[in-house]
Amino acid sequence: MRNLLRWFSITFLALFIIVGSIGFVFKDTLFQEGNPIPVISGIVQLKLGDKPYVQIDTESETYITPHTPVEGDYYYIVKTFMGEKGYAFLEQKGKDLIFSKGEDKTTVETRMYTSDYYIFSIGQ
């Protein structure tokens, strides 16, 4: 019994040190959006599911999507998403995409999360 407890304690400590080391090395990336759990959950949903984007914050309408070009356009997913909401793409200003729906204009802010994923937020 004592050997089993010792083995469990050593294994737990080793895993804690490994996870802590990885978290420390990647802390800037993990915590750039604040709480990393919704972002990590969104990445897992993207990897395991077939959705092109996943909502990571309901209050600010923030989504995460892979940073891969579709039909040669890195922002194709955002443009399609906004098109489904009835918005037409007007122009791109830096990383911001501007859409219109009648007289209503809205800006979608995009920002890189990692080299493989970017986050987009719908503003007014």
Secondary structure, DSSP 8 states (H G I E B T S, - for coil): -HHHHHHHHHHHHHHHHHHHHHHHHTHHHHTTTS-HHHHHHHHHHHHHS--S-EEEETTTTEEEEE---BTTBTTHHHHHHHHHTT-EEEEEETTEEEEEETTEEEEEEEEESSSSEEEEEE--
